[in-house]
Amino acid sequence: MATFAVNTPKGQVRLMDLPLDSFAIIEEETGQRWVDVIVAPAASAKGALVVYRIACEHIGATPEKLTPQMLVGDSPIFEMVEDDLPEVYEGGVPKSEDDPETTGS
């Protein structure tokens, strides 16, 4: 499954890795619900600015001044990336793909 990530001056931050407290701030400052922000972080200019700032704060980066080109250009600030969740589970627990199969006792 793909998810949005924010490209900051100090690296990439996946939106799903931000603490929920960060989304509470985003909701308060933009009026957008956190579930809407996750699927469309640049749906509004205000939303894009706040999400970008919060992601920069999360990683310890100083935000750059954003332009529309930075949102839709060749190297956009927001981009879809594959999530980093395990694909294999056993009994609800993530399982390494290299682990041998186990049987119940």
Biopython code that builds the backbone (N, CA, C, O; Angstrom):
import numpy as np
from Bio.PDB.StructureBuilder import StructureBuilder

atoms = [
    (1, "MET", "N", (0.844, -1.179, 0.000)),
    (1, "MET", "CA", (0.000, 0.000, 0.000)),
    (1, "MET", "C", (0.887, 1.239, 0.000)),
    (1, "MET", "O", (1.900, 1.279, 0.698)),
    (2, "ALA", "N", (0.523, 2.214, -0.752)),
    (2, "ALA", "CA", (1.284, 3.444, -0.838)),
    (2, "ALA", "C", (0.737, 4.475, 0.153)),
    (2, "ALA", "O", (-0.434, 4.437, 0.530)),
    (3, "THR", "N", (1.596, 5.377, 0.558)),
    (3, "THR", "CA", (1.235, 6.434, 1.487)),
    (3, "THR", "C", (1.996, 7.696, 1.096)),
    (3, "THR", "O", (3.011, 7.617, 0.403)),
    (4, "PHE", "N", (1.523, 8.845, 1.529)),
    (4, "PHE", "CA", (2.239, 10.079, 1.231)),
    (4, "PHE", "C", (3.410, 10.267, 2.174)),
    (4, "PHE", "O", (3.355, 9.913, 3.351)),
    (5, "ALA", "N", (4.466, 10.833, 1.625)),
    (5, "ALA", "CA", (5.632, 11.230, 2.403)),
    (5, "ALA", "C", (5.933, 12.685, 2.074)),
    (5, "ALA", "O", (5.565, 13.188, 1.013)),
    (6, "VAL", "N", (6.608, 13.350, 3.003)),
    (6, "VAL", "CA", (7.000, 14.747, 2.833)),
    (6, "VAL", "C", (8.513, 14.788, 2.689)),
    (6, "VAL", "O", (9.237, 14.259, 3.533)),
    (7, "ASN", "N", (8.988, 15.412, 1.627)),
    (7, "ASN", "CA", (10.420, 15.578, 1.431)),
    (7, "ASN", "C", (10.853, 16.881, 2.084)),
    (7, "ASN", "O", (10.513, 17.966, 1.613)),
    (8, "THR", "N", (11.605, 16.766, 3.171)),
    (8, "THR", "CA", (12.080, 17.933, 3.916)),
    (8, "THR", "C", (13.560, 18.148, 3.604)),
    (8, "THR", "O", (14.191, 17.284, 2.996)),
    (9, "PRO", "N", (14.122, 19.290, 4.013)),
    (9, "PRO", "CA", (15.555, 19.516, 3.795)),
    (9, "PRO", "C", (16.449, 18.487, 4.488)),
    (9, "PRO", "O", (17.608, 18.330, 4.103)),
    (10, "LYS", "N", (15.936, 17.784, 5.500)),
    (10, "LYS", "CA", (16.738, 16.776, 6.207)),
    (10, "LYS", "C", (16.306, 15.346, 5.920)),
    (10, "LYS", "O", (16.747, 14.421, 6.602)),
    (11, "GLY", "N", (15.463, 15.152, 4.936)),
    (11, "GLY", "CA", (15.049, 13.800, 4.593)),
    (11, "GLY", "C", (13.543, 13.659, 4.507)),
    (11, "GLY", "O", (12.786, 14.616, 4.674)),
    (12, "GLN", "N", (13.143, 12.439, 4.244)),
    (12, "GLN", "CA", (11.729, 12.144, 3.997)),
    (12, "GLN", "C", (11.020, 11.716, 5.288)),
    (12, "GLN", "O", (11.575, 10.986, 6.110)),
    (13, "VAL", "N", (9.784, 12.189, 5.441)),
    (13, "VAL", "CA", (8.937, 11.821, 6.578)),
    (13, "VAL", "C", (7.638, 11.260, 6.021)),
    (13, "VAL", "O", (6.921, 11.949, 5.294)),
    (14, "ARG", "N", (7.338, 10.025, 6.355)),
    (14, "ARG", "CA", (6.053, 9.430, 5.957)),
    (14, "ARG", "C", (4.963, 9.993, 6.863)),
    (14, "ARG", "O", (5.128, 10.036, 8.082)),
    (15, "LEU", "N", (3.865, 10.419, 6.278)),
    (15, "LEU", "CA", (2.781, 10.972, 7.083)),
    (15, "LEU", "C", (2.307, 9.980, 8.132)),
    (15, "LEU", "O", (1.978, 10.376, 9.250)),
    (16, "MET", "N", (2.267, 8.705, 7.793)),
    (16, "MET", "CA", (1.799, 7.695, 8.733)),
    (16, "MET", "C", (2.752, 7.509, 9.916)),
    (16, "MET", "O", (2.386, 6.873, 10.904)),
    (17, "ASP", "N", (3.962, 8.051, 9.829)),
    (17, "ASP", "CA", (4.929, 7.957, 10.931)),
    (17, "ASP", "C", (4.838, 9.135, 11.891)),
    (17, "ASP", "O", (5.458, 9.111, 12.954)),
    (18, "LEU", "N", (4.072, 10.169, 11.534)),
    (18, "LEU", "CA", (3.906, 11.304, 12.442)),
    (18, "LEU", "C", (3.030, 10.885, 13.622)),
    (18, "LEU", "O", (2.096, 10.101, 13.452)),
    (19, "PRO", "N", (3.324, 11.402, 14.816)),
    (19, "PRO", "CA", (2.450, 11.080, 15.951)),
    (19, "PRO", "C", (1.076, 11.725, 15.770)),
    (19, "PRO", "O", (0.944, 12.744, 15.090)),
    (20, "LEU", "N", (0.068, 11.132, 16.375)),
    (20, "LEU", "CA", (-1.290, 11.640, 16.251)),
    (20, "LEU", "C", (-1.401, 13.065, 16.795)),
    (20, "LEU", "O", (-2.240, 13.839, 16.335)),
    (21, "ASP", "N", (-0.559, 13.416, 17.773)),
    (21, "ASP", "CA", (-0.537, 14.793, 18.288)),
    (21, "ASP", "C", (-0.262, 15.793, 17.167)),
    (21, "ASP", "O", (-0.816, 16.893, 17.156)),
    (22, "SER", "N", (0.595, 15.404, 16.230)),
    (22, "SER", "CA", (0.901, 16.282, 15.097)),
    (22, "SER", "C", (-0.341, 16.515, 14.240)),
    (22, "SER", "O", (-0.576, 17.625, 13.764)),
    (23, "PHE", "N", (-1.129, 15.464, 14.050)),
    (23, "PHE", "CA", (-2.356, 15.613, 13.266)),
    (23, "PHE", "C", (-3.395, 16.444, 13.997)),
    (23, "PHE", "O", (-4.197, 17.126, 13.360)),
    (24, "ALA", "N", (-3.394, 16.400, 15.326)),
    (24, "ALA", "CA", (-4.301, 17.261, 16.097)),
    (24, "ALA", "C", (-3.965, 18.726, 15.836)),
    (24, "ALA", "O", (-4.863, 19.558, 15.703)),
    (25, "ILE", "N", (-2.671, 19.042, 15.761)),
    (25, "ILE", "CA", (-2.234, 20.414, 15.451)),
    (25, "ILE", "C", (-2.650, 20.789, 14.031)),
    (25, "ILE", "O", (-3.149, 21.888, 13.793)),
    (26, "ILE", "N", (-2.442, 19.868, 13.093)),
    (26, "ILE", "CA", (-2.826, 20.116, 11.699)),
    (26, "ILE", "C", (-4.327, 20.377, 11.604)),
    (26, "ILE", "O", (-4.756, 21.307, 10.921)),
    (27, "GLU", "N", (-5.127, 19.555, 12.290)),
    (27, "GLU", "CA", (-6.580, 19.753, 12.291)),
    (27, "GLU", "C", (-6.949, 21.118, 12.854)),
    (27, "GLU", "O", (-7.783, 21.827, 12.292)),
    (28, "GLU", "N", (-6.320, 21.481, 13.973)),
    (28, "GLU", "CA", (-6.632, 22.760, 14.623)),
    (28, "GLU", "C", (-6.284, 23.949, 13.730)),
    (28, "GLU", "O", (-7.040, 24.918, 13.660)),
    (29, "GLU", "N", (-5.149, 23.876, 13.053)),
    (29, "GLU", "CA", (-4.681, 25.002, 12.250)),
    (29, "GLU", "C", (-5.326, 25.089, 10.872)),
    (29, "GLU", "O", (-5.369, 26.164, 10.274)),
    (30, "THR", "N", (-5.831, 23.955, 10.360)),
    (30, "THR", "CA", (-6.371, 23.965, 8.992)),
    (30, "THR", "C", (-7.871, 23.698, 8.913)),
    (30, "THR", "O", (-8.511, 24.051, 7.922)),
    (31, "GLY", "N", (-8.435, 23.082, 9.942)),
    (31, "GLY", "CA", (-9.840, 22.691, 9.879)),
    (31, "GLY", "C", (-10.060, 21.419, 9.086)),
    (31, "GLY", "O", (-11.203, 20.999, 8.905)),
    (32, "GLN", "N", (-8.986, 20.791, 8.605)),
    (32, "GLN", "CA", (-9.096, 19.546, 7.847)),
    (32, "GLN", "C", (-8.970, 18.361, 8.804)),
    (32, "GLN", "O", (-8.185, 18.402, 9.751)),
    (33, "ARG", "N", (-9.745, 17.307, 8.553)),
    (33, "ARG", "CA", (-9.633, 16.094, 9.358)),
    (33, "ARG", "C", (-8.344, 15.363, 9.018)),
    (33, "ARG", "O", (-7.893, 15.381, 7.873)),
    (34, "TRP", "N", (-7.753, 14.716, 10.026)),
    (34, "TRP", "CA", (-6.470, 14.055, 9.808)),
    (34, "TRP", "C", (-6.555, 12.973, 8.742)),
    (34, "TRP", "O", (-5.595, 12.776, 7.997)),
    (35, "VAL", "N", (-7.668, 12.273, 8.649)),
    (35, "VAL", "CA", (-7.793, 11.226, 7.631)),
    (35, "VAL", "C", (-7.808, 11.825, 6.223)),
    (35, "VAL", "O", (-7.359, 11.185, 5.272)),
    (36, "ASP", "N", (-8.320, 13.040, 6.090)),
    (36, "ASP", "CA", (-8.303, 13.715, 4.794)),
    (36, "ASP", "C", (-6.899, 14.204, 4.451)),
    (36, "ASP", "O", (-6.494, 14.181, 3.289)),
    (37, "VAL", "N", (-6.166, 14.642, 5.455)),
    (37, "VAL", "CA", (-4.788, 15.119, 5.250)),
    (37, "VAL", "C", (-3.893, 13.978, 4.778)),
    (37, "VAL", "O", (-3.038, 14.175, 3.915)),
    (38, "ILE", "N", (-4.086, 12.800, 5.336)),
    (38, "ILE", "CA", (-3.250, 11.652, 4.961)),
    (38, "ILE", "C", (-3.406, 11.307, 3.482)),
    (38, "ILE", "O", (-2.432, 10.936, 2.827)),
    (39, "VAL", "N", (-4.623, 11.425, 2.953)),
    (39, "VAL", "CA", (-4.834, 11.057, 1.543)),
    (39, "VAL", "C", (-4.621, 12.219, 0.580)),
    (39, "VAL", "O", (-4.471, 11.996, -0.621)),
    (40, "ALA", "N", (-4.605, 13.456, 1.080)),
    (40, "ALA", "CA", (-4.411, 14.619, 0.205)),
    (40, "ALA", "C", (-3.765, 15.763, 0.993)),
    (40, "ALA", "O", (-4.438, 16.741, 1.319)),
    (41, "PRO", "N", (-2.466, 15.652, 1.303)),
    (41, "PRO", "CA", (-1.816, 16.667, 2.133)),
    (41, "PRO", "C", (-1.719, 18.045, 1.480)),
    (41, "PRO", "O", (-1.547, 19.045, 2.177)),
    (42, "ALA", "N", (-1.825, 18.109, 0.170)),
    (42, "ALA", "CA", (-1.734, 19.393, -0.517)),
    (42, "ALA", "C", (-3.068, 19.790, -1.138)),
    (42, "ALA", "O", (-3.099, 20.459, -2.171)),
    (43, "ALA", "N", (-4.176, 19.377, -0.510)),
    (43, "ALA", "CA", (-5.493, 19.710, -1.037)),
    (43, "ALA", "C", (-5.768, 21.204, -0.951)),
    (43, "ALA", "O", (-6.577, 21.732, -1.713)),
    (44, "SER", "N", (-5.104, 21.885, -0.031)),
    (44, "SER", "CA", (-5.209, 23.345, 0.076)),
    (44, "SER", "C", (-3.823, 23.903, 0.354)),
    (44, "SER", "O", (-2.953, 23.202, 0.871)),
    (45, "ALA", "N", (-3.625, 25.159, 0.009)),
    (45, "ALA", "CA", (-2.326, 25.797, 0.260)),
    (45, "ALA", "C", (-2.031, 25.828, 1.757)),
    (45, "ALA", "O", (-0.917, 25.524, 2.183)),
    (46, "LYS", "N", (-3.031, 26.196, 2.546)),
    (46, "LYS", "CA", (-2.836, 26.255, 3.998)),
    (46, "LYS", "C", (-2.479, 24.876, 4.545)),
    (46, "LYS", "O", (-1.566, 24.742, 5.360)),
    (47, "GLY", "N", (-3.199, 23.859, 4.097)),
    (47, "GLY", "CA", (-2.910, 22.500, 4.538)),
    (47, "GLY", "C", (-1.498, 22.079, 4.171)),
    (47, "GLY", "O", (-0.789, 21.503, 4.997)),
    (48, "ALA", "N", (-1.081, 22.359, 2.941)),
    (48, "ALA", "CA", (0.265, 21.996, 2.497)),
    (48, "ALA", "C", (1.328, 22.673, 3.363)),
    (48, "ALA", "O", (2.306, 22.041, 3.763)),
    (49, "LEU", "N", (1.130, 23.953, 3.646)),
    (49, "LEU", "CA", (2.103, 24.686, 4.464)),
    (49, "LEU", "C", (2.201, 24.114, 5.873)),
    (49, "LEU", "O", (3.300, 23.951, 6.402)),
    (50, "VAL", "N", (1.062, 23.810, 6.480)),
    (50, "VAL", "CA", (1.060, 23.299, 7.857)),
    (50, "VAL", "C", (1.652, 21.892, 7.906)),
    (50, "VAL", "O", (2.481, 21.604, 8.770)),
    (51, "VAL", "N", (1.244, 21.020, 7.000)),
    (51, "VAL", "CA", (1.767, 19.652, 6.988)),
    (51, "VAL", "C", (3.278, 19.672, 6.760)),
    (51, "VAL", "O", (4.015, 18.948, 7.429)),
    (52, "TYR", "N", (3.735, 20.485, 5.832)),
    (52, "TYR", "CA", (5.166, 20.591, 5.558)),
    (52, "TYR", "C", (5.903, 21.082, 6.800)),
    (52, "TYR", "O", (6.940, 20.523, 7.157)),
    (53, "ARG", "N", (5.392, 22.107, 7.456)),
    (53, "ARG", "CA", (6.035, 22.642, 8.658)),
    (53, "ARG", "C", (6.106, 21.598, 9.772)),
    (53, "ARG", "O", (7.140, 21.442, 10.420)),
    (54, "ILE", "N", (5.004, 20.888, 9.988)),
    (54, "ILE", "CA", (4.964, 19.859, 11.029)),
    (54, "ILE", "C", (5.954, 18.737, 10.722)),
    (54, "ILE", "O", (6.635, 18.250, 11.624)),
    (55, "ALA", "N", (6.038, 18.326, 9.466)),
    (55, "ALA", "CA", (6.992, 17.273, 9.084)),
    (55, "ALA", "C", (8.430, 17.749, 9.300)),
    (55, "ALA", "O", (9.276, 16.985, 9.764)),
    (56, "CYS", "N", (8.699, 18.999, 8.967)),
    (56, "CYS", "CA", (10.042, 19.556, 9.187)),
    (56, "CYS", "C", (10.367, 19.586, 10.678)),
    (56, "CYS", "O", (11.471, 19.222, 11.082)),
    (57, "GLU", "N", (9.414, 20.015, 11.489)),
    (57, "GLU", "CA", (9.632, 20.039, 12.940)),
    (57, "GLU", "C", (9.906, 18.631, 13.456)),
    (57, "GLU", "O", (10.762, 18.441, 14.320)),
    (58, "HIS", "N", (9.192, 17.655, 12.937)),
    (58, "HIS", "CA", (9.331, 16.262, 13.373)),
    (58, "HIS", "C", (10.752, 15.746, 13.139)),
    (58, "HIS", "O", (11.290, 15.009, 13.965)),
    (59, "ILE", "N", (11.353, 16.129, 12.027)),
    (59, "ILE", "CA", (12.681, 15.618, 11.669)),
    (59, "ILE", "C", (13.804, 16.594, 12.058)),
    (59, "ILE", "O", (14.984, 16.283, 11.892)),
    (60, "GLY", "N", (13.430, 17.774, 12.575)),
    (60, "GLY", "CA", (14.436, 18.747, 12.994)),
    (60, "GLY", "C", (14.994, 19.585, 11.856)),
    (60, "GLY", "O", (16.151, 20.002, 11.898)),
    (61, "ALA", "N", (14.179, 19.833, 10.843)),
    (61, "ALA", "CA", (14.610, 20.618, 9.678)),
    (61, "ALA", "C", (13.982, 22.004, 9.716)),
    (61, "ALA", "O", (12.906, 22.197, 10.281)),
    (62, "THR", "N", (14.660, 22.952, 9.114)),
    (62, "THR", "CA", (14.110, 24.290, 8.939)),
    (62, "THR", "C", (13.322, 24.299, 7.632)),
    (62, "THR", "O", (13.884, 24.020, 6.573)),
    (63, "PRO", "N", (12.027, 24.616, 7.692)),
    (63, "PRO", "CA", (11.215, 24.604, 6.461)),
    (63, "PRO", "C", (11.692, 25.641, 5.446)),
    (63, "PRO", "O", (12.088, 26.750, 5.805)),
    (64, "GLU", "N", (11.643, 25.255, 4.182)),
    (64, "GLU", "CA", (11.918, 26.194, 3.098)),
    (64, "GLU", "C", (10.611, 26.887, 2.736)),
    (64, "GLU", "O", (9.532, 26.412, 3.089)),
    (65, "LYS", "N", (10.711, 28.004, 2.037)),
    (65, "LYS", "CA", (9.510, 28.681, 1.545)),
    (65, "LYS", "C", (8.974, 27.870, 0.369)),
    (65, "LYS", "O", (9.683, 27.645, -0.612)),
    (66, "LEU", "N", (7.726, 27.434, 0.470)),
    (66, "LEU", "CA", (7.134, 26.601, -0.578)),
    (66, "LEU", "C", (6.559, 27.442, -1.711)),
    (66, "LEU", "O", (6.072, 28.553, -1.500)),
    (67, "THR", "N", (6.626, 26.891, -2.903)),
    (67, "THR", "CA", (6.013, 27.485, -4.087)),
    (67, "THR", "C", (5.114, 26.422, -4.722)),
    (67, "THR", "O", (5.278, 25.234, -4.447)),
    (68, "PRO", "N", (4.163, 26.838, -5.570)),
    (68, "PRO", "CA", (3.347, 25.836, -6.264)),
    (68, "PRO", "C", (4.203, 24.843, -7.061)),
    (68, "PRO", "O", (3.859, 23.664, -7.143)),
    (69, "GLN", "N", (5.289, 25.298, -7.634)),
    (69, "GLN", "CA", (6.170, 24.408, -8.411)),
    (69, "GLN", "C", (6.711, 23.277, -7.539)),
    (69, "GLN", "O", (6.896, 22.156, -8.013)),
    (70, "MET", "N", (6.967, 23.576, -6.259)),
    (70, "MET", "CA", (7.489, 22.557, -5.346)),
    (70, "MET", "C", (6.427, 21.515, -4.999)),
    (70, "MET", "O", (6.758, 20.426, -4.529)),
    (71, "LEU", "N", (5.171, 21.835, -5.225)),
    (71, "LEU", "CA", (4.097, 20.889, -4.943)),
    (71, "LEU", "C", (3.768, 20.003, -6.129)),
    (71, "LEU", "O", (3.353, 18.858, -5.949)),
    (72, "VAL", "N", (3.947, 20.514, -7.340)),
    (72, "VAL", "CA", (3.521, 19.755, -8.516)),
    (72, "VAL", "C", (4.644, 19.526, -9.525)),
    (72, "VAL", "O", (4.407, 18.905, -10.562)),
    (73, "GLY", "N", (5.841, 20.000, -9.258)),
    (73, "GLY", "CA", (6.950, 19.888, -10.207)),
    (73, "GLY", "C", (7.544, 18.486, -10.266)),
    (73, "GLY", "O", (6.953, 17.518, -9.787)),
    (74, "ASP", "N", (8.722, 18.405, -10.863)),
    (74, "ASP", "CA", (9.391, 17.117, -11.068)),
    (74, "ASP", "C", (9.834, 16.457, -9.762)),
    (74, "ASP", "O", (9.892, 15.230, -9.685)),
    (75, "SER", "N", (10.144, 17.245, -8.739)),
    (75, "SER", "CA", (10.553, 16.714, -7.431)),
    (75, "SER", "C", (9.635, 17.288, -6.362)),
    (75, "SER", "O", (10.044, 18.165, -5.600)),
    (76, "PRO", "N", (8.402, 16.806, -6.299)),
    (76, "PRO", "CA", (7.429, 17.414, -5.394)),
    (76, "PRO", "C", (7.758, 17.181, -3.915)),
    (76, "PRO", "O", (8.368, 16.178, -3.543)),
    (77, "ILE", "N", (7.335, 18.133, -3.094)),
    (77, "ILE", "CA", (7.506, 18.024, -1.646)),
    (77, "ILE", "C", (6.716, 16.824, -1.119)),
    (77, "ILE", "O", (7.210, 16.090, -0.262)),
    (78, "PHE", "N", (5.502, 16.617, -1.618)),
    (78, "PHE", "CA", (4.669, 15.489, -1.214)),
    (78, "PHE", "C", (4.716, 14.446, -2.314)),
    (78, "PHE", "O", (4.450, 14.755, -3.476)),
    (79, "GLU", "N", (5.054, 13.210, -1.958)),
    (79, "GLU", "CA", (5.079, 12.149, -2.952)),
    (79, "GLU", "C", (4.576, 10.844, -2.360)),
    (79, "GLU", "O", (4.687, 10.594, -1.160)),
    (80, "MET", "N", (4.024, 10.024, -3.231)),
    (80, "MET", "CA", (3.556, 8.710, -2.815)),
    (80, "MET", "C", (4.749, 7.770, -2.732)),
    (80, "MET", "O", (5.576, 7.714, -3.642)),
    (81, "VAL", "N", (4.829, 7.029, -1.622)),
    (81, "VAL", "CA", (5.879, 6.035, -1.424)),
    (81, "VAL", "C", (5.227, 4.761, -0.904)),
    (81, "VAL", "O", (4.120, 4.792, -0.368)),
    (82, "GLU", "N", (5.913, 3.665, -1.064)),
    (82, "GLU", "CA", (5.408, 2.414, -0.515)),
    (82, "GLU", "C", (5.531, 2.470, 0.999)),
    (82, "GLU", "O", (6.507, 3.004, 1.525)),
    (83, "ASP", "N", (4.549, 1.922, 1.699)),
    (83, "ASP", "CA", (4.644, 1.919, 3.159)),
    (83, "ASP", "C", (5.748, 0.951, 3.585)),
    (83, "ASP", "O", (6.227, 0.139, 2.793)),
    (84, "ASP", "N", (6.133, 1.057, 4.837)),
    (84, "ASP", "CA", (7.215, 0.206, 5.333)),
    (84, "ASP", "C", (6.695, -0.849, 6.312)),
    (84, "ASP", "O", (7.416, -1.310, 7.197)),
    (85, "LEU", "N", (5.432, -1.216, 6.129)),
    (85, "LEU", "CA", (4.834, -2.226, 6.994)),
    (85, "LEU", "C", (5.152, -3.624, 6.478)),
    (85, "LEU", "O", (5.308, -3.817, 5.272)),
    (86, "PRO", "N", (5.248, -4.599, 7.374)),
    (86, "PRO", "CA", (5.506, -5.971, 6.932)),
    (86, "PRO", "C", (4.355, -6.483, 6.080)),
    (86, "PRO", "O", (3.198, -6.116, 6.286)),
    (87, "GLU", "N", (4.688, -7.325, 5.135)),
    (87, "GLU", "CA", (3.659, -7.902, 4.279)),
    (87, "GLU", "C", (3.195, -9.256, 4.787)),
    (87, "GLU", "O", (2.142, -9.747, 4.379)),
    (88, "VAL", "N", (3.977, -9.864, 5.678)),
    (88, "VAL", "CA", (3.664, -11.198, 6.162)),
    (88, "VAL", "C", (3.401, -11.140, 7.664)),
    (88, "VAL", "O", (4.207, -10.604, 8.424)),
    (89, "TYR", "N", (2.278, -11.691, 8.079)),
    (89, "TYR", "CA", (1.904, -11.747, 9.496)),
    (89, "TYR", "C", (1.586, -13.191, 9.862)),
    (89, "TYR", "O", (1.149, -13.982, 9.025)),
    (90, "GLU", "N", (1.815, -13.512, 11.120)),
    (90, "GLU", "CA", (1.408, -14.820, 11.629)),
    (90, "GLU", "C", (0.755, -14.599, 12.979)),
    (90, "GLU", "O", (1.415, -14.160, 13.921)),
    (91, "GLY", "N", (-0.507, -14.891, 13.086)),
    (91, "GLY", "CA", (-1.220, -14.677, 14.342)),
    (91, "GLY", "C", (-1.293, -13.208, 14.729)),
    (91, "GLY", "O", (-1.314, -12.882, 15.916)),
    (92, "GLY", "N", (-1.331, -12.317, 13.742)),
    (92, "GLY", "CA", (-1.410, -10.884, 14.006)),
    (92, "GLY", "C", (-0.071, -10.243, 14.319)),
    (92, "GLY", "O", (-0.013, -9.046, 14.600)),
    (93, "VAL", "N", (1.006, -11.015, 14.277)),
    (93, "VAL", "CA", (2.343, -10.502, 14.586)),
    (93, "VAL", "C", (3.161, -10.450, 13.297)),
    (93, "VAL", "O", (3.159, -11.411, 12.527)),
    (94, "PRO", "N", (3.874, -9.319, 13.051)),
    (94, "PRO", "CA", (4.714, -9.272, 11.850)),
    (94, "PRO", "C", (5.720, -10.418, 11.846)),
    (94, "PRO", "O", (6.293, -10.753, 12.883)),
    (95, "LYS", "N", (5.929, -11.006, 10.695)),
    (95, "LYS", "CA", (6.829, -12.142, 10.563)),
    (95, "LYS", "C", (7.810, -11.855, 9.443)),
    (95, "LYS", "O", (7.418, -11.443, 8.351)),
    (96, "SER", "N", (9.070, -12.071, 9.715)),
    (96, "SER", "CA", (10.088, -11.892, 8.697)),
    (96, "SER", "C", (9.841, -12.888, 7.577)),
    (96, "SER", "O", (9.488, -14.041, 7.824)),
    (97, "GLU", "N", (10.026, -12.440, 6.358)),
    (97, "GLU", "CA", (9.825, -13.340, 5.225)),
    (97, "GLU", "C", (10.863, -14.449, 5.220)),
    (97, "GLU", "O", (10.655, -15.491, 4.598)),
    (98, "ASP", "N", (12.001, -14.234, 5.919)),
    (98, "ASP", "CA", (13.058, -15.242, 5.977)),
    (98, "ASP", "C", (12.821, -16.284, 7.060)),
    (98, "ASP", "O", (13.487, -17.319, 7.066)),
    (99, "ASP", "N", (11.880, -16.035, 7.984)),
    (99, "ASP", "CA", (11.590, -16.981, 9.059)),
    (99, "ASP", "C", (10.961, -18.230, 8.490)),
    (99, "ASP", "O", (10.129, -18.152, 7.586)),
    (100, "PRO", "N", (11.353, -19.394, 9.015)),
    (100, "PRO", "CA", (10.695, -20.620, 8.548)),
    (100, "PRO", "C", (9.268, -20.684, 9.059)),
    (100, "PRO", "O", (8.932, -20.082, 10.079)),
    (101, "GLU", "N", (8.443, -21.411, 8.349)),
    (101, "GLU", "CA", (7.055, -21.591, 8.769)),
    (101, "GLU", "C", (7.032, -22.335, 10.094)),
    (101, "GLU", "O", (7.846, -23.230, 10.324)),
    (102, "THR", "N", (6.117, -21.971, 10.948)),
    (102, "THR", "CA", (5.976, -22.671, 12.215)),
    (102, "THR", "C", (4.598, -23.316, 12.268)),
    (102, "THR", "O", (3.662, -22.884, 11.594)),
    (103, "THR", "N", (4.498, -24.336, 13.069)),
    (103, "THR", "CA", (3.216, -24.996, 13.251)),
    (103, "THR", "C", (2.796, -24.846, 14.696)),
    (103, "THR", "O", (3.637, -24.658, 15.575)),
    (104, "GLY", "N", (1.525, -24.926, 14.945)),
    (104, "GLY", "CA", (1.025, -24.827, 16.323)),
    (104, "GLY", "C", (1.448, -26.019, 17.126)),
    (104, "GLY", "O", (1.737, -27.077, 16.566)),
    (105, "SER", "N", (1.493, -25.866, 18.461)),
    (105, "SER", "CA", (1.897, -26.993, 19.304)),
    (105, "SER", "C", (0.699, -27.675, 19.897)),
    (105, "SER", "O", (0.846, -28.648, 20.636)),
]
sb = StructureBuilder()
sb.init_structure("model")
sb.init_model(0)
sb.init_chain("A")
sb.init_seg("    ")
for serial, (resi, resn, name, xyz) in enumerate(atoms, 1):
    if name == "N":
        sb.init_residue(resn, " ", resi, " ")
    sb.init_atom(name, np.array(xyz, "f"), 0.0, 1.0, " ", f" {name:<3s}", serial, name[0])
structure = sb.get_structure()
